[in-house]
């Protein structure tokens, strides 16, 4: 990777986030936080007692950005900005991350059925000596979802790496009555906030 002021690292394996960065012309490389599955996790994503969804997603995203910046120095890579992101679903103040298994995914979707929830995506950009943040909060309302629909959605397999056990660009799109906020934020990278953060840091988009 060549060192240029308009190049960043993305501290995420998410193909959706890569596609969204490409959509706005941001040149980037993925910064892998673990080379092998046997390595210990980099970030403990367990919520703290009484931690609000916003505080949680800010904390995790900052930790990811800090870990990414440290990894650059450990590997003697060019010290270019590191973009990190984290997405959660919140219902009645409870944090919904990625489901642990099939039963957990079905439970999440059942609880979201016929309800209005929030999707929070925080982004953080780590560069020389500082970390800048943004937060996107989107309100999503689901129609009532039948048991067979939930089972079909889970059987599709797309739910297991998604907060709240659904992908807005997947089968669950049929459940959404209305959305107020950022579609790309629900996908995992809010492009408005990301563009603001990058431009404030001197990184050109549409480049």
C-alpha positions as YAML, in Angstrom:
chain: A
units: angstrom
residues:
- id: 1
  name: UNK
  ca: [0.00, 0.00, 0.00]
- id: 2
  name: UNK
  ca: [1.41, 3.38, -0.94]
- id: 3
  name: UNK
  ca: [1.52, 6.12, 1.70]
- id: 4
  name: UNK
  ca: [-0.75, 8.95, 0.65]
- id: 5
  name: UNK
  ca: [-2.79, 11.43, 2.60]
- id: 6
  name: UNK
  ca: [-5.96, 10.19, 0.89]
- id: 7
  name: UNK
  ca: [-5.49, 6.57, 1.93]
- id: 8
  name: UNK
  ca: [-6.82, 5.08, 5.17]
- id: 9
  name: UNK
  ca: [-6.98, 1.76, 6.96]
- id: 10
  name: UNK
  ca: [-10.35, 0.19, 7.75]
- id: 11
  name: UNK
  ca: [-10.23, -1.76, 11.02]
- id: 12
  name: UNK
  ca: [-13.03, -4.10, 10.01]
- id: 13
  name: UNK
  ca: [-13.49, -7.29, 8.03]
- id: 14
  name: UNK
  ca: [-16.98, -6.19, 6.96]
- id: 15
  name: UNK
  ca: [-17.49, -6.37, 3.22]
- id: 16
  name: UNK
  ca: [-20.44, -3.99, 3.61]
- id: 17
  name: UNK
  ca: [-18.22, -1.29, 5.12]
- id: 18
  name: UNK
  ca: [-15.68, -1.76, 2.35]
- id: 19
  name: UNK
  ca: [-18.41, -1.36, -0.27]
- id: 20
  name: UNK
  ca: [-19.74, 1.78, 1.41]
- id: 21
  name: UNK
  ca: [-16.28, 3.38, 1.54]
- id: 22
  name: UNK
  ca: [-15.79, 2.52, -2.12]
- id: 23
  name: UNK
  ca: [-19.17, 4.11, -2.86]
- id: 24
  name: UNK
  ca: [-17.85, 7.52, -1.74]
- id: 25
  name: UNK
  ca: [-14.44, 7.06, -3.34]
- id: 26
  name: UNK
  ca: [-12.35, 6.49, -0.21]
- id: 27
  name: UNK
  ca: [-9.19, 4.52, -0.92]
- id: 28
  name: UNK
  ca: [-8.43, 2.09, 1.86]
- id: 29
  name: UNK
  ca: [-6.92, -1.18, 2.96]
- id: 30
  name: UNK
  ca: [-8.32, -3.56, 5.54]
- id: 31
  name: UNK
  ca: [-6.33, -3.71, 8.76]
- id: 32
  name: UNK
  ca: [-6.73, -7.21, 10.13]
- id: 33
  name: UNK
  ca: [-6.83, -7.17, 13.91]
- id: 34
  name: UNK
  ca: [-6.23, -10.93, 14.18]
- id: 35
  name: UNK
  ca: [-4.12, -12.92, 11.75]
- id: 36
  name: UNK
  ca: [-5.46, -16.26, 13.02]
- id: 37
  name: UNK
  ca: [-8.56, -17.49, 14.81]
- id: 38
  name: UNK
  ca: [-6.38, -18.87, 17.61]
- id: 39
  name: UNK
  ca: [-5.27, -15.41, 18.72]
- id: 40
  name: UNK
  ca: [-7.07, -13.80, 21.66]
- id: 41
  name: UNK
  ca: [-9.76, -11.27, 20.80]
- id: 42
  name: UNK
  ca: [-8.54, -7.68, 20.67]
- id: 43
  name: UNK
  ca: [-11.58, -6.05, 22.23]
- id: 44
  name: UNK
  ca: [-13.79, -7.28, 25.06]
- id: 45
  name: UNK
  ca: [-17.26, -6.32, 23.82]
- id: 46
  name: UNK
  ca: [-19.10, -7.20, 27.02]
- id: 47
  name: UNK
  ca: [-21.36, -4.29, 28.09]
- id: 48
  name: UNK
  ca: [-20.54, -2.69, 31.42]
- id: 49
  name: UNK
  ca: [-23.17, -2.67, 34.18]
- id: 50
  name: UNK
  ca: [-25.85, 0.00, 33.50]
- id: 51
  name: UNK
  ca: [-23.99, 1.16, 30.36]
- id: 52
  name: UNK
  ca: [-26.25, 2.97, 27.90]
- id: 53
  name: UNK
  ca: [-26.33, 1.85, 24.26]
- id: 54
  name: UNK
  ca: [-24.69, 5.12, 23.13]
- id: 55
  name: UNK
  ca: [-21.93, 4.93, 25.74]
- id: 56
  name: UNK
  ca: [-21.32, 1.30, 24.87]
- id: 57
  name: UNK
  ca: [-21.02, 1.79, 21.11]
- id: 58
  name: UNK
  ca: [-18.76, 4.83, 21.59]
- id: 59
  name: UNK
  ca: [-16.50, 2.89, 23.95]
- id: 60
  name: UNK
  ca: [-16.17, -0.15, 21.71]
- id: 61
  name: UNK
  ca: [-15.52, 1.92, 18.60]
- id: 62
  name: UNK
  ca: [-12.85, 3.99, 20.32]
- id: 63
  name: UNK
  ca: [-11.21, 0.81, 21.60]
- id: 64
  name: UNK
  ca: [-11.17, -0.62, 18.06]
- id: 65
  name: UNK
  ca: [-9.59, 2.55, 16.68]
- id: 66
  name: UNK
  ca: [-6.97, 2.60, 19.45]
- id: 67
  name: UNK
  ca: [-6.17, -1.08, 18.89]
- id: 68
  name: UNK
  ca: [-5.83, -0.46, 15.16]
- id: 69
  name: UNK
  ca: [-3.43, 2.43, 15.68]
- id: 70
  name: UNK
  ca: [-1.34, 0.32, 18.06]
- id: 71
  name: UNK
  ca: [-1.28, -2.48, 15.50]
- id: 72
  name: UNK
  ca: [0.13, -0.13, 12.86]
- id: 73
  name: UNK
  ca: [3.05, 0.73, 15.10]
- id: 74
  name: UNK
  ca: [3.63, -2.89, 16.07]
- id: 75
  name: UNK
  ca: [3.84, -3.92, 12.43]
- id: 76
  name: UNK
  ca: [5.83, -0.85, 11.32]
- id: 77
  name: UNK
  ca: [3.14, 0.05, 8.80]
- id: 78
  name: UNK
  ca: [2.67, 3.60, 7.45]
- id: 79
  name: UNK
  ca: [0.96, 5.66, 10.15]
- id: 80
  name: UNK
  ca: [-2.12, 6.56, 8.15]
- id: 81
  name: UNK
  ca: [-5.57, 7.17, 9.70]
- id: 82
  name: UNK
  ca: [-7.46, 4.15, 11.02]
- id: 83
  name: UNK
  ca: [-11.24, 4.10, 10.67]
- id: 84
  name: UNK
  ca: [-13.22, 1.87, 13.04]
- id: 85
  name: UNK
  ca: [-16.96, 1.35, 13.43]
- id: 86
  name: UNK
  ca: [-19.40, -0.57, 15.57]
- id: 87
  name: UNK
  ca: [-23.13, -1.15, 15.14]
- id: 88
  name: UNK
  ca: [-25.70, -2.21, 17.71]
- id: 89
  name: UNK
  ca: [-29.48, -2.40, 17.95]
- id: 90
  name: UNK
  ca: [-31.19, -0.93, 21.00]
- id: 91
  name: UNK
  ca: [-34.69, -1.78, 22.23]
- id: 92
  name: UNK
  ca: [-36.01, -0.29, 25.47]
- id: 93
  name: UNK
  ca: [-32.45, 0.58, 26.47]
- id: 94
  name: UNK
  ca: [-31.21, -3.00, 25.99]
- id: 95
  name: UNK
  ca: [-28.21, -3.66, 23.74]
- id: 96
  name: UNK
  ca: [-28.62, -6.22, 20.94]
- id: 97
  name: UNK
  ca: [-25.34, -7.28, 19.38]
- id: 98
  name: UNK
  ca: [-24.70, -10.24, 17.09]
- id: 99
  name: UNK
  ca: [-26.63, -13.41, 17.93]
- id: 100
  name: UNK
  ca: [-24.72, -16.28, 19.51]
- id: 101
  name: UNK
  ca: [-26.68, -19.05, 17.81]
- id: 102
  name: UNK
  ca: [-29.93, -19.88, 16.01]
- id: 103
  name: UNK
  ca: [-32.09, -19.73, 19.13]
- id: 104
  name: UNK
  ca: [-30.63, -16.36, 20.10]
- id: 105
  name: UNK
  ca: [-31.24, -14.96, 16.60]
- id: 106
  name: UNK
  ca: [-34.86, -16.12, 16.64]
- id: 107
  name: UNK
  ca: [-35.35, -14.61, 20.11]
- id: 108
  name: UNK
  ca: [-34.00, -11.24, 18.94]
- id: 109
  name: UNK
  ca: [-36.26, -11.09, 15.90]
- id: 110
  name: UNK
  ca: [-39.28, -12.12, 17.94]
- id: 111
  name: UNK
  ca: [-38.58, -9.29, 20.40]
- id: 112
  name: UNK
  ca: [-38.14, -6.75, 17.58]
- id: 113
  name: UNK
  ca: [-41.36, -7.90, 15.87]
- id: 114
  name: UNK
  ca: [-44.02, -5.17, 15.76]
- id: 115
  name: UNK
  ca: [-41.78, -2.78, 17.68]
- id: 116
  name: UNK
  ca: [-39.74, 0.35, 17.05]
- id: 117
  name: UNK
  ca: [-36.03, 0.12, 17.80]
- id: 118
  name: UNK
  ca: [-32.89, 2.16, 17.26]
- id: 119
  name: UNK
  ca: [-29.77, 1.26, 15.32]
- id: 120
  name: UNK
  ca: [-26.65, 3.00, 16.61]
- id: 121
  name: UNK
  ca: [-23.46, 3.06, 14.58]
- id: 122
  name: UNK
  ca: [-20.44, 4.87, 15.97]
- id: 123
  name: UNK
  ca: [-17.36, 5.63, 13.91]
- id: 124
  name: UNK
  ca: [-13.92, 6.68, 15.12]
- id: 125
  name: UNK
  ca: [-10.89, 7.88, 13.19]
- id: 126
  name: UNK
  ca: [-7.50, 7.47, 14.86]
- id: 127
  name: UNK
  ca: [-4.59, 9.48, 13.54]
- id: 128
  name: UNK
  ca: [-1.45, 11.07, 14.96]
- id: 129
  name: UNK
  ca: [-2.20, 11.81, 18.60]
- id: 130
  name: UNK
  ca: [-5.99, 11.94, 18.52]
- id: 131
  name: UNK
  ca: [-9.25, 10.08, 17.93]
- id: 132
  name: UNK
  ca: [-12.37, 11.75, 16.53]
- id: 133
  name: UNK
  ca: [-15.88, 10.28, 16.85]
- id: 134
  name: UNK
  ca: [-19.31, 10.47, 15.27]
- id: 135
  name: UNK
  ca: [-22.56, 8.69, 16.10]
- id: 136
  name: UNK
  ca: [-25.49, 7.84, 13.84]
- id: 137
  name: UNK
  ca: [-28.83, 6.91, 15.41]
- id: 138
  name: UNK
  ca: [-31.58, 5.56, 13.16]
- id: 139
  name: UNK
  ca: [-35.11, 4.61, 14.19]
- id: 140
  name: UNK
  ca: [-36.57, 1.51, 12.54]
- id: 141
  name: UNK
  ca: [-40.10, 0.11, 12.92]
- id: 142
  name: UNK
  ca: [-40.86, -3.52, 12.16]
- id: 143
  name: UNK
  ca: [-44.25, -4.97, 11.30]
- id: 144
  name: UNK
  ca: [-45.36, -8.09, 13.12]
- id: 145
  name: UNK
  ca: [-43.17, -10.97, 12.00]
- id: 146
  name: UNK
  ca: [-44.56, -14.50, 11.87]
- id: 147
  name: UNK
  ca: [-42.75, -17.49, 13.35]
- id: 148
  name: UNK
  ca: [-42.22, -19.06, 9.91]
- id: 149
  name: UNK
  ca: [-40.78, -15.78, 8.59]
- id: 150
  name: UNK
  ca: [-38.36, -15.59, 11.50]
- id: 151
  name: UNK
  ca: [-37.25, -19.17, 10.93]
- id: 152
  name: UNK
  ca: [-36.75, -18.53, 7.21]
- id: 153
  name: UNK
  ca: [-34.72, -15.41, 7.91]
- id: 154
  name: UNK
  ca: [-32.47, -17.27, 10.35]
- id: 155
  name: UNK
  ca: [-32.14, -20.31, 8.06]
- id: 156
  name: UNK
  ca: [-30.87, -17.98, 5.32]
- id: 157
  name: UNK
  ca: [-27.73, -17.51, 7.42]
- id: 158
  name: UNK
  ca: [-27.40, -13.76, 6.94]
- id: 159
  name: UNK
  ca: [-28.29, -12.95, 10.55]
- id: 160
  name: UNK
  ca: [-25.27, -14.29, 12.42]
- id: 161
  name: UNK
  ca: [-22.83, -11.44, 11.87]
- id: 162
  name: UNK
  ca: [-25.47, -8.71, 12.15]
- id: 163
  name: UNK
  ca: [-26.47, -6.67, 15.19]
- id: 164
  name: UNK
  ca: [-30.06, -7.45, 16.11]
- id: 165
  name: UNK
  ca: [-29.97, -10.54, 13.86]
- id: 166
  name: UNK
  ca: [-30.97, -8.76, 10.66]
- id: 167
  name: UNK
  ca: [-29.55, -7.04, 7.61]
- id: 168
  name: UNK
  ca: [-31.50, -4.09, 6.20]
- id: 169
  name: UNK
  ca: [-30.29, -5.05, 2.73]
- id: 170
  name: UNK
  ca: [-31.38, -8.66, 3.20]
- id: 171
  name: UNK
  ca: [-34.61, -10.55, 3.83]
- id: 172
  name: UNK
  ca: [-35.50, -8.35, 6.80]
- id: 173
  name: UNK
  ca: [-36.14, -5.45, 4.43]
- id: 174
  name: UNK
  ca: [-39.63, -6.96, 4.04]
- id: 175
  name: UNK
  ca: [-40.27, -6.37, 7.76]
- id: 176
  name: UNK
  ca: [-39.51, -2.65, 7.82]
- id: 177
  name: UNK
  ca: [-42.53, -0.37, 7.98]
- id: 178
  name: UNK
  ca: [-40.52, 2.84, 8.23]
- id: 179
  name: UNK
  ca: [-37.02, 4.09, 8.83]
- id: 180
  name: UNK
  ca: [-35.97, 7.50, 10.08]
- id: 181
  name: UNK
  ca: [-32.28, 8.23, 9.80]
- id: 182
  name: UNK
  ca: [-29.39, 6.69, 7.88]
- id: 183
  name: UNK
  ca: [-29.85, 3.62, 5.69]
- id: 184
  name: UNK
  ca: [-26.08, 3.25, 5.37]
- id: 185
  name: UNK
  ca: [-25.81, 3.63, 9.15]
- id: 186
  name: UNK
  ca: [-28.03, 0.59, 9.60]
- id: 187
  name: UNK
  ca: [-25.82, -1.26, 7.11]
- id: 188
  name: UNK
  ca: [-22.83, -0.49, 9.33]
- id: 189
  name: UNK
  ca: [-21.20, 2.73, 8.13]
- id: 190
  name: UNK
  ca: [-23.17, 6.02, 8.07]
- id: 191
  name: UNK
  ca: [-21.86, 7.79, 4.99]
- id: 192
  name: UNK
  ca: [-22.88, 11.31, 6.03]
- id: 193
  name: UNK
  ca: [-21.03, 11.15, 9.35]
- id: 194
  name: UNK
  ca: [-18.12, 9.25, 7.79]
- id: 195
  name: UNK
  ca: [-17.71, 11.85, 5.05]
- id: 196
  name: UNK
  ca: [-17.76, 14.66, 7.63]
- id: 197
  name: UNK
  ca: [-15.15, 12.97, 9.79]
- id: 198
  name: UNK
  ca: [-12.82, 12.19, 6.90]
- id: 199
  name: UNK
  ca: [-13.06, 15.68, 5.38]
- id: 200
  name: UNK
  ca: [-12.41, 17.33, 8.75]
- id: 201
  name: UNK
  ca: [-9.27, 15.21, 8.97]
- id: 202
  name: UNK
  ca: [-8.09, 16.33, 5.53]
- id: 203
  name: UNK
  ca: [-9.01, 13.13, 3.71]
- id: 204
  name: UNK
  ca: [-10.72, 13.72, 0.38]
- id: 205
  name: UNK
  ca: [-13.78, 11.75, -0.65]
- id: 206
  name: UNK
  ca: [-14.90, 11.21, -4.26]
- id: 207
  name: UNK
  ca: [-11.19, 11.12, -5.05]
...
